[in-house]
Amino acid sequence: MSKDSSNPIDPIIVDVPFAQALSDRYFAYAMSTITARSLPDVRDGLKPVHRRLLYAMLRLKLSPDTGFKKCARVVGDVIGKYHPHGDSSVYDALVRLAQSFAVRYPLVEGQGNFGSIDGDNAAAMRYTEARLTPFAMALLEDLDKDTVDFRDTYDGEENEPVVLPASVPNLLANGSEGIAVGMATNIPPHNVEELFDALLHMMQHPECDTRDLMRYVVAPDFPTGGIVMEQHDHIVACYEAGRGSMRVRARWHKEDLGRGTYQVIITEIPYQVSKSRLIEKMADLFKNKKLPLLGDIRDESAEDVRIVLEPKTRTIEPELLMASLFKTTDLEIRYALNMNVLTHAGVPRVLSLKECLAHYLEHRFAVLARKAQYRLGNILKRLNILDGLLVAYLNIDEVIAIIRYEDYPKAVMMQRFSINEEQAEAILNMRLRSLRKLEEIEIKREQAELMAEKKELEEILANPAKAAMVIREQFVAMKKEFGKHTSLGKRRTSVQHVVDADMDISPEAFIEKEPITVLLTQREWIKAIKGHQKDVSDTKLKEGDEIALTLEAKTTDQIIFASDAGRFYTLLGDNIPRGNTAGEPLRLMVDLATDERIISAYVYEAGMKFMLVSSAGRGCVVDAVNILSSTKAGKNVFTPTKGAKLHASIPTYGGDMVAMIGNNRKLVIFPLEQVPEIVRGQGVILQRYKDGALADITLFSASEGLSWKSGERTRTVTDLTGWLGHRGSVGKLPPTGFPRSNKFKE
């Protein structure tokens, strides 16, 4: 069937590649989302829905000095005239503008239930009422004086402002959040007095940079308070780039209860954190035993936040308790800064603090110029009429005669007195009582005042310095109205420029500190006895088993176990089984190989070092930090040569000299400093054996001499000249009287 080209309703089909059609439509959708929904305007800091809400409320005459109106009426006007979207989304936007915990300087004053910091929803719009706040009126100030452009609404029946005059820097004062397509914005609120101080400084010093302005705008000022925990340079870097993040913590204090007990009171929580969800999460962590320092949590909040935290024991420091909570809960958050806004040209850009203020300042100058031009036009019209009225007063009798006897008095007066149509119309509209003499004097006075105002306005339009002076006066007035001396303008968020705000929470912080005695048996069963016990002979063991080693420690200590394979394992004292039992196999707690045996155990101390020596006479020194392990697999530190085992692991604080004797009964002595310190490996040769192995090794002090024990006697030799040498030598026979067992200690 052929298409009738004469039929106007026949479709015109154009072939377009699917990828191009999809791309074009998605691009149109993305730009619509960016420019008409998600990103705020840099000039007034508002998104279209918020701007339309404020304008609709202004048209409804909902100023701060008038009564409230139902929110349903406001929402109906907005969606019917300006914003053709769902009523719930518009109402949600209205509710947020009224929440003092969500908006630093609320733009709507609500009456009724507008939600809470717990995350509760507002009541339905038919129950709540609203009106504008003084801060919102400052945004709308001079809107009727041709200060901004207007455009047609979506249906062409109304018009709406493209942007508001904004006598206050709302973008930074209240901040903004939004997620568009491929971009987002997240601007924190700030203190408006600090913003005005920065603007005044920038007007005085146009060459200043963001760092200079940060002397005034020190950090965000969140409506929920809290503490910003960042160094000054980091905050400055965020504002210079327009991106970054800052840590925000809850505010708390210690409340003494007497007899050494206390509780922690949280009075402010981070911005955008729901109190109920915060407490719910803390309760879950507490139930799952992931907050071992916390004894109890209660919410005693009324209008103000009051969260009570009780420590598990009175010995726990409150700073340590809070440090553990900051790490695991939303009592500390990272606020992401992303100052992505629409410039006056409608282009999205990430701006620095100075650029945001500069755009706002440019807008204020444009508003001032348009307002002055508008007022100047009105003055010229009024002066024109006043000139005509003065003509009438000077020729009052003739004017009356013309009006009384002429059929077309307007035209006659225009020709007779050389006046224009507007002046003639004003004369004709005069009331008879205005013909008195005093009215003429009043007109001349008004004319003089208007001429003076006209001169000032012309100066503002012609002289940028004069315009700047007017802008400064406006800023000072706004600063006085919303400054820190007012309850609304007082800074709520404090700043701590800390070097390191994180406390090192060691494992012992979560454990009650108690003395224990650790026992390891020949069959490598392990247990702990409460207290430091000297006599452990009556302790319960497996039948046929014996104690291999004992160690005095505390439940908060980290205990290092050395195996003959050169691996080291770490156990926390509190994790070693206690009670009147035989203990547990060590192999259930660490991954010991079948042929691997524990040769020694020590309590870890910061700064300690160990000398490791294999049965083949090779050895080294290692730092205990490199031995610690957090896994069951332990850490492979020393690698004995083939056929050898790790023979000894000795703390180096035992002396400055090394004495080694082989089973070939050769003794060598050399300074400990000759043994190199390594991180891991098989070490260096300390004593050479032709046919033999290491029998024993010890550390001693050169000033005290070498001692050994034989039976009940202890002998000491101070003159060791014949045995002193270098590491790696064979050595000589030991002094007379040295035990035949080749052991320094029997």
C-alpha positions in Angstrom: 0.0 0.0 0.0 1.5 3.3 -1.1 1.7 6.2 1.3 -0.5 9.2 0.5 1.9 12.2 0.7 -1.2 14.5 0.7 -2.4 13.1 4.0 -0.9 15.4 6.7 -1.2 12.8 9.5 0.9 10.3 7.7 4.1 9.6 9.7 7.5 10.5 8.4 9.8 7.6 9.2 13.5 8.3 9.5 16.0 5.5 9.8 18.3 6.1 12.8 20.9 3.5 14.1 19.7 2.1 17.4 22.9 2.9 19.2 22.6 6.6 18.2 19.0 6.8 19.2 19.7 5.2 22.5 22.7 7.5 23.1 20.7 10.7 22.2 17.8 9.8 24.5 20.0 8.8 27.3 22.0 12.0 27.0 18.8 14.0 27.1 17.7 12.2 30.2 21.1 12.6 31.9 21.2 16.3 31.2 17.6 16.7 32.4 18.5 14.9 35.7 21.7 17.0 36.1 20.3 20.4 35.4 16.7 20.1 36.5 16.7 17.8 39.4 19.9 16.7 41.2 22.5 19.5 41.2 22.0 22.9 43.0 22.6 26.3 41.4 25.8 27.9 42.7 23.9 31.2 43.0 21.1 30.4 45.4 22.1 26.8 46.4 18.7 25.4 45.5 17.4 22.6 43.3 14.3 23.3 41.2 11.9 21.6 43.6 13.2 23.6 46.6 13.1 26.9 44.6 9.5 26.2 43.5 8.4 25.3 47.0 9.7 28.6 48.4 8.2 30.6 45.5 4.8 28.8 45.9 4.8 29.6 49.6 5.7 33.2 48.9 2.7 33.4 46.5 0.5 31.9 49.2 1.7 34.7 51.5 3.2 32.3 54.0 5.7 34.8 55.5 7.0 34.4 59.0 4.6 37.1 60.4 1.5 35.4 59.0 -0.4 32.2 59.9 0.4 28.7 58.8 -1.2 26.8 56.0 -1.7 23.1 55.5 1.3 21.4 53.7 -1.2 19.7 51.4 -2.2 23.2 50.1 1.4 24.1 49.5 2.2 20.7 47.8 -0.9 21.0 45.7 0.1 24.5 44.4 3.6 23.3 43.7 2.7 20.2 41.7 -0.3 21.9 40.0 1.5 25.1 38.9 5.3 24.6 38.9 6.5 21.0 39.5 4.6 18.2 37.8 5.9 15.4 39.9 4.6 13.1 42.6 3.1 14.7 45.7 5.1 12.4 48.1 8.5 13.5 46.6 7.5 17.2 46.9 6.3 16.7 50.4 9.5 14.9 51.4 11.5 17.9 50.0 9.3 20.3 52.0 9.7 18.2 55.2 13.5 18.2 54.9 13.6 22.0 54.6 11.8 22.2 58.0 14.0 19.7 59.9 16.5 21.5 62.1 18.6 18.3 62.4 18.9 18.0 58.6 19.2 21.7 57.5 21.6 24.1 59.2 19.3 27.1 58.6 15.8 25.8 58.0 13.9 27.4 55.2 10.4 26.2 56.4 8.9 26.5 59.8 6.8 23.5 60.5 3.9 22.9 62.8 3.1 19.3 63.6 5.1 16.1 63.3 8.0 16.7 60.8 10.0 13.6 61.7 12.9 13.1 64.1 16.6 12.4 64.2 15.7 8.8 64.9 14.6 8.5 61.3 10.9 8.7 62.0 8.7 9.9 59.1 6.7 13.1 59.2 2.9 13.0 59.6 0.8 13.1 56.5 0.6 16.4 54.7 -3.0 16.9 55.6 -2.0 17.1 59.3 1.0 19.3 59.1 1.3 23.1 58.5 4.1 25.3 57.3 5.3 28.8 56.6 8.5 30.4 55.5 11.4 31.3 57.9 13.3 34.6 58.0 16.2 32.8 56.4 14.0 31.8 53.5 12.7 35.3 53.2 16.3 36.5 52.8 16.6 34.2 49.8 13.4 35.6 48.3 14.1 39.3 49.1 13.5 41.7 46.2 12.2 38.9 44.0 9.4 41.3 42.8 11.9 44.0 41.8 13.1 42.5 38.5 16.3 41.2 40.2 16.2 37.8 38.4 14.9 36.3 35.2 11.5 34.5 35.1 10.4 31.7 32.7 7.2 30.0 31.8 6.2 27.0 33.8 5.7 23.6 32.3 2.2 24.4 31.0 2.8 28.0 30.1 0.0 29.3 32.4 2.3 30.7 35.1 5.9 31.9 35.4 8.6 31.1 37.9 12.0 32.5 38.8 15.1 30.9 37.2 17.1 31.6 40.3 16.4 33.5 43.6 18.1 36.8 44.5 19.6 35.1 47.6 20.7 37.7 50.1 22.5 34.9 52.0 25.0 32.3 50.5 22.6 29.4 50.9 24.7 26.9 48.9 27.4 26.8 51.5 25.2 27.8 54.5 22.9 24.8 54.1 24.9 22.6 51.8 23.3 20.2 49.3 23.2 16.6 48.3 22.2 14.9 45.1 22.9 12.0 42.8 22.6 12.7 39.1 23.7 10.6 36.1 27.4 10.1 36.1 28.0 12.7 38.8 26.9 13.6 42.3 27.2 16.5 44.8 27.7 16.5 48.5 28.3 19.9 50.0 28.3 20.2 53.9 26.6 23.1 55.7 28.7 26.0 57.1 28.3 28.8 59.5 26.8 31.8 57.7 28.7 34.4 59.8 32.0 32.8 58.7 30.8 32.8 55.1 30.0 36.5 55.3 33.4 37.2 56.9 35.1 35.3 54.0 33.0 37.3 51.5 34.0 40.6 53.1 37.6 39.6 53.1 37.4 38.5 49.4 35.9 41.9 48.5 38.7 43.7 50.3 41.4 41.3 48.9 40.3 39.9 45.5 43.7 38.2 45.0 43.2 36.0 48.1 43.1 32.2 47.7 41.2 29.4 49.4 43.8 29.0 52.2 43.3 32.7 53.1 39.5 32.3 53.2 39.9 29.2 55.4 41.0 31.5 58.2 37.3 32.4 58.4 35.5 29.3 57.2 37.4 26.9 59.4 35.3 23.8 58.7 31.7 22.6 58.1 29.1 23.5 60.7 26.7 20.6 60.9 23.2 21.1 62.3 23.7 18.0 64.6 27.0 19.4 66.0 29.8 16.9 66.5 33.6 17.3 66.1 35.6 17.5 62.9 38.8 15.6 63.5 41.3 16.6 60.8 44.5 18.6 60.4 44.1 22.1 59.1 46.1 21.4 56.0 44.0 18.5 55.1 40.8 20.5 55.4 42.3 23.3 53.3 43.3 20.8 50.6 39.7 19.5 50.4 38.3 22.9 49.9 41.0 23.8 47.4 40.2 20.8 45.2 36.4 20.8 45.9 36.7 17.1 46.8 37.9 15.1 49.8 36.7 13.7 53.1 36.7 14.6 56.7 36.2 12.6 59.9 33.3 13.7 62.0 32.9 12.3 65.6 30.2 12.3 68.2 30.6 14.7 71.1 30.7 13.0 74.5 31.7 13.6 78.1 32.4 11.6 81.2 29.9 11.6 84.0 31.2 10.5 87.4 28.9 8.3 89.5 31.1 8.1 92.6 33.3 5.3 94.1 35.4 5.2 90.9 32.5 4.4 88.6 31.4 6.5 85.6 29.3 6.6 82.5 29.9 8.2 79.1 27.2 10.6 77.8 26.9 11.2 74.1 25.2 14.5 73.4 25.8 15.0 69.7 26.1 12.4 66.9 27.6 12.9 63.4 25.6 14.5 60.6 23.0 12.3 58.8 23.4 9.4 61.2 20.1 8.1 62.4 20.1 7.8 66.2 17.9 4.7 66.3 19.9 2.9 63.7 23.1 3.9 65.5 21.9 2.4 68.8 20.5 -0.6 67.0 23.8 -1.4 65.4 25.7 -0.8 68.7 23.2 -3.2 70.4 23.8 -5.9 67.8 27.6 -5.5 68.1 27.3 -5.7 71.9 25.1 -8.8 71.7 27.6 -10.5 69.4 30.4 -9.6 71.9 32.2 -7.3 69.4 32.2 -4.4 71.9 34.1 -6.1 74.9 34.7 -2.8 76.7 31.0 -1.9 76.8 28.9 -3.0 79.7 25.5 -1.4 78.8 23.9 1.1 76.5 20.8 3.2 77.0 18.9 5.9 75.1 17.7 8.6 77.4 17.1 11.1 74.7 14.2 13.5 74.8 14.4 16.7 72.7 18.2 16.6 73.1 20.4 13.6 72.3 21.5 11.7 75.4 23.0 8.2 74.8 24.4 6.6 78.0 27.3 4.1 77.7 28.5 2.1 80.7 31.9 0.5 80.7 32.3 -3.2 81.4 34.6 -2.5 84.4 35.6 0.7 86.2 39.3 0.2 85.3 38.6 0.9 81.6 39.6 4.4 80.6 36.7 6.3 78.9 39.0 7.4 76.1 39.8 3.8 75.3 36.1 2.9 75.4 35.2 5.6 73.0 38.2 4.8 70.7 36.9 1.2 70.3 33.4 2.6 69.5 34.7 5.1 67.0 36.4 2.2 65.1 33.4 0.0 65.0 30.2 2.2 64.9 28.9 5.3 63.3 29.9 7.4 66.2 32.6 8.4 63.8 32.0 8.8 60.1 33.8 10.1 57.1 32.0 12.9 55.4 32.7 13.0 51.7 33.0 16.5 50.3 32.1 17.0 46.6 31.3 20.6 45.6 29.8 19.8 42.2 27.3 22.5 41.3 25.6 24.2 38.3 27.3 27.5 37.4 25.3 30.5 36.1 25.6 29.1 32.6 24.0 25.8 33.7 27.2 23.8 33.4 28.1 21.3 36.1 31.5 21.9 37.7 33.5 21.0 40.8 34.4 24.3 42.5 36.8 25.3 45.2 35.6 27.3 48.2 36.8 30.6 46.6 35.1 29.8 43.3 31.8 29.1 45.1 32.0 32.4 46.9 33.1 34.3 43.8 30.1 33.0 41.8 27.8 34.0 44.6 29.4 37.4 44.9 29.0 37.9 41.1 25.3 37.0 41.4 24.8 39.6 44.2 26.4 42.3 42.1 24.1 41.3 39.2 21.0 41.4 41.5 22.0 44.8 42.8 22.4 46.2 39.3 19.0 44.9 38.2 17.4 46.1 41.4 18.9 49.6 40.9 17.9 49.7 37.3 14.3 48.6 38.2 14.1 51.3 40.9 15.6 53.9 38.6 12.9 53.2 36.0 10.2 53.6 38.6 11.7 56.8 39.8 11.9 58.2 36.3 8.2 57.4 35.8 7.2 59.0 39.1 9.3 62.1 38.3 7.6 62.4 35.0 4.2 62.3 36.7 5.3 64.8 39.4 6.4 67.2 36.7 2.9 67.0 35.2 1.2 67.5 38.5 3.3 70.6 39.2 2.2 72.0 35.8 -1.4 71.4 37.0 -0.9 73.3 40.2 0.8 76.2 38.5 -2.3 76.5 36.1 -5.0 75.1 38.3 -7.8 77.4 37.1 -7.1 76.7 33.4 -6.8 73.0 34.0 -10.2 73.0 35.8 -11.8 75.0 32.9 -10.4 72.5 30.3 -11.7 69.5 32.3 -15.1 71.2 32.7 -15.8 72.5 29.2 -13.6 70.5 26.7 -14.9 67.3 25.2 -11.4 65.8 25.0 -9.6 67.4 27.9 -6.6 65.0 27.7 -5.6 66.0 24.2 -6.2 69.7 24.9 -4.0 69.7 28.0 -1.3 67.8 26.2 -1.3 70.5 23.5 -1.8 73.5 25.8 0.8 72.6 28.5 3.2 70.5 26.3 2.9 67.5 28.6 2.8 63.8 27.6 0.0 61.3 27.9 1.0 59.8 31.2 1.2 63.3 32.8 -2.2 64.2 31.4 -3.7 61.0 32.7 -2.3 61.6 36.2 -3.8 65.2 36.2 -7.2 63.8 35.2 -7.0 61.2 37.9 -6.3 63.7 40.7 -8.8 64.0 43.5 -10.3 67.4 44.2 -8.9 67.4 47.7 -5.4 67.1 46.3 -5.7 70.6 44.9 -4.8 72.2 48.3 -1.6 74.2 48.7 0.0 71.6 51.0 -0.1 69.0 48.3 2.0 71.1 46.1 4.6 71.4 48.8 4.5 67.7 49.3 5.1 67.0 45.6 8.1 69.2 45.6 9.5 67.4 48.7 8.9 64.0 47.1 10.5 65.2 43.9 13.6 66.3 45.7 13.9 63.0 47.5 13.5 61.1 44.3 16.1 63.1 42.6 18.6 62.4 45.4 17.8 58.7 45.2 18.1 58.8 41.4 21.6 60.2 41.7 22.6 57.5 44.2 21.3 54.7 41.9 23.0 56.1 38.9 26.2 56.2 40.9 25.7 52.5 41.9 25.3 51.6 38.3 28.3 53.6 37.1 30.7 53.1 40.0 31.7 49.5 41.0 33.2 50.8 44.2 29.8 52.3 45.2 28.1 49.0 44.4 30.7 47.1 46.4 30.0 49.4 49.4 26.3 48.7 49.2 27.0 44.9 49.0 29.2 45.1 52.1 26.4 46.9 54.0 24.0 44.2 53.0 26.4 41.5 54.1 26.9 43.2 57.5 23.1 43.5 58.0 22.6 39.8 57.2 25.5 38.8 59.4 23.9 40.8 62.2 20.6 39.0 61.7 21.9 35.4 61.4 25.3 35.7 63.1 26.8 33.7 65.9 25.3 35.9 68.6 21.9 34.4 67.7 20.7 31.0 68.8 20.4 29.9 65.2 23.8 31.2 64.1 25.9 29.9 67.0 28.6 27.5 65.7 27.6 23.9 66.6 30.5 21.8 65.2 33.9 22.2 66.8 37.2 21.4 65.1 40.2 19.5 66.5 43.3 19.8 64.4 44.8 16.6 65.7 48.1 14.9 64.6 46.7 11.4 65.1 43.2 11.0 66.5 43.3 7.2 66.6 44.2 5.4 69.8 46.2 2.3 69.5 43.8 -0.3 70.9 45.9 -3.3 71.9 44.4 -6.7 72.7 44.9 -6.3 76.4 42.5 -3.4 76.4 39.6 -5.9 76.0 40.8 -8.3 78.7 40.8 -8.1 82.5 44.4 -8.2 83.5 45.2 -11.2 85.8 48.4 -13.1 86.6 48.7 -16.6 85.3 51.2 -19.4 85.1 51.5 -21.1 81.7 52.3 -24.8 81.7 53.5 -26.8 78.6 53.9 -30.6 79.0 56.1 -33.1 77.2 53.2 -34.2 75.1 52.6 -30.5 74.3 49.4 -30.0 76.2 49.0 -26.4 77.4 47.0 -24.9 80.3 47.2 -21.8 82.5 46.9 -21.7 86.3 45.5 -18.5 88.0 48.2 -16.6 89.8 52.0 -17.0 89.7 52.6 -20.4 91.2 56.1 -21.5 92.2 55.0 -25.1 93.0 53.0 -26.7 90.2 53.8 -30.3 91.1 50.2 -31.1 92.1 48.6 -29.7 89.0 46.4 -32.0 87.0 48.0 -33.6 83.9 47.3 -36.4 81.5 48.5 -39.8 82.8 52.1 -40.4 82.0 52.7 -36.7 81.0 55.2 -34.3 82.6 55.7 -30.6 82.7 58.2 -29.4 80.1 58.3 -25.7 80.9 56.5 -23.1 83.0 56.1 -19.4 82.3 54.8 -16.6 84.5 52.6 -14.2 82.5 49.4 -12.2 82.5 46.1 -12.7 80.7 47.0 -9.6 78.6 50.4 -10.8 77.6 51.3 -12.1 74.1 53.3 -15.4 74.6 55.8 -16.5 72.0 56.5 -20.2 71.4 59.6 -21.2 69.4 59.7 -24.6 67.6 62.7 -26.6 66.5 61.6 -26.0 62.9 62.4 -22.3 63.3 58.7 -21.3 63.3 57.3 -18.9 66.0 53.7 -18.9 67.2 51.9 -16.3 69.3 49.1 -16.8 71.8 47.3 -14.3 73.9 47.4 -15.3 77.6 43.7 -15.0 77.9 43.2 -17.6 75.1 45.1 -20.3 77.0 42.6 -22.7 78.6 42.2 -22.4 82.4 40.5 -24.4 85.0 41.0 -27.7 86.9 41.7 -29.7 83.7 44.6 -31.1 81.9 44.4 -28.3 79.4 44.2 -28.7 75.6 46.6 -29.9 72.9 48.7 -27.0 71.7 48.2 -28.3 68.2 44.5 -27.3 68.4 45.6 -23.7 68.9 48.5 -23.5 66.4 49.4 -25.4 63.3 52.4 -27.5 64.5 53.7 -30.0 62.1 53.8 -33.7 63.1 57.6 -33.7 63.7 57.8 -30.2 65.1 58.5 -29.6 68.8 58.3 -26.5 71.0 61.7 -25.7 72.5 61.0 -22.5 74.5 58.4 -19.9 75.4 58.7 -16.2 76.3 56.4 -13.3 77.2 56.7 -10.6 74.5 58.1 -7.3 75.5 58.4 -4.3 73.2 62.0 -3.8 72.1 63.2 -7.3 73.0 65.4 -9.4 70.6 66.2 -13.1 70.4 69.4 -14.9 69.4 68.5 -18.0 67.4 71.0 -20.8 67.0 70.7 -24.1 65.1 72.2 -27.5 66.1 74.6 -27.0 63.1 76.1 -24.0 64.8 74.5 -21.3 62.6 72.7 -18.4 64.2 71.4 -14.8 64.0 69.6 -12.1 66.0 66.0 -11.2 65.3 63.7 -8.5 66.6 60.7 -9.8 68.5 58.4 -7.6 66.3 59.4 -9.8 63.4 58.5 -12.9 65.3 54.9 -12.0 66.4 52.2 -13.7 64.5 48.4 -13.2 64.4 47.6 -16.5 62.7 47.6 -20.2 63.7 50.2 -20.9 61.0 52.7 -18.8 62.9 55.7 -17.2 61.3 58.7 -18.9 59.6 61.6 -16.8 60.8 64.6 -19.2 61.1 65.5 -21.8 58.4 67.9 -24.5 59.7 70.2 -26.2 57.3 69.5 -29.7 56.1 69.5 -32.2 58.9 69.6 -29.4 61.6 67.1 -28.1 64.0 66.6 -24.8 65.9 68.5 -25.6 69.1 68.0 -22.4 71.2 66.1 -19.2 71.2 67.6 -16.8 73.8 66.6 -13.2 74.7 69.6 -11.0 74.1 69.2 -9.0 77.4 71.1 -11.9 79.1 74.6 -10.4 78.3 77.0 -9.0 75.7 79.1 -12.2 75.2 78.2 -15.6 73.6 79.6 -18.9 74.8 79.0 -22.0 72.7 80.2 -25.6 73.2 79.8 -28.5 70.9 79.3 -32.1 71.7 83.0 -32.4 70.6 83.7 -30.6 73.8 85.1 -27.5 72.1 84.2 -24.1 73.6 84.3 -20.7 71.8 83.5 -17.3 73.2 82.9 -14.1 71.1 81.1 -10.8 71.4 77.3 -10.8 70.7 77.8 -7.8 68.4 79.5 -10.2 65.9 76.1 -11.9 65.4 74.2 -10.1 62.6 70.5 -9.1 63.0 68.2 -10.3 60.2 64.5 -10.5 59.6 64.5 -14.1 58.5 67.0 -16.7 57.1 69.4 -19.4 58.3 71.9 -17.1 60.0 75.7 -17.2 59.8 78.3 -19.8 61.1 78.9 -19.2 64.8 81.0 -22.4 65.5 82.4 -24.9 63.2 82.2 -28.7 63.9 84.1 -31.3 62.0 82.1 -34.2 63.2 79.5 -33.0 65.8 76.8 -30.5 66.6 76.0 -27.8 69.1 75.6 -29.0 72.7 74.8 -25.8 74.6 74.9 -22.0 74.3 74.6 -19.2 76.8 74.9 -15.4 77.0 76.8 -13.7 79.8 78.3 -10.4 80.7 82.0 -9.9 80.2 82.4 -8.0 83.4 80.8 -10.8 85.5 82.5 -13.7 83.7 81.3 -17.1 82.5 79.4 -19.3 85.0 78.2 -22.9 84.9 76.5 -25.1 87.3 77.6 -28.6 88.2 75.5 -30.3 90.8 74.9 -27.9 93.7 78.0 -25.8 92.9 78.3 -22.8 90.6 81.7 -21.9 89.2 82.7 -18.6 87.5 85.7 -17.9 85.4 86.5 -14.3 84.7 89.8 -14.7 82.8 88.6 -16.1 79.4 91.5 -15.0 77.3 92.3 -18.5 76.1 88.7 -19.0 74.7 88.0 -15.6 73.3 87.8 -15.6 69.5 85.6 -14.7 66.6 82.4 -16.3 65.5 83.0 -19.2 63.1 86.0 -20.6 64.9 86.3 -24.2 66.2 87.1 -23.3 69.8 89.2 -25.0 72.5 88.6 -27.4 75.4 86.6 -25.8 78.2 88.2 -24.9 81.6 89.0 -27.5 84.1 85.9 -28.6 86.0 83.4 -27.9 83.2 80.6 -30.6 83.3 81.1 -33.7 81.2 77.5 -33.2 80.0 78.7 -30.1 78.0 75.8 -28.1 79.6 76.1 -24.7 81.2 73.2 -25.6 83.4 72.5 -29.1 84.5 
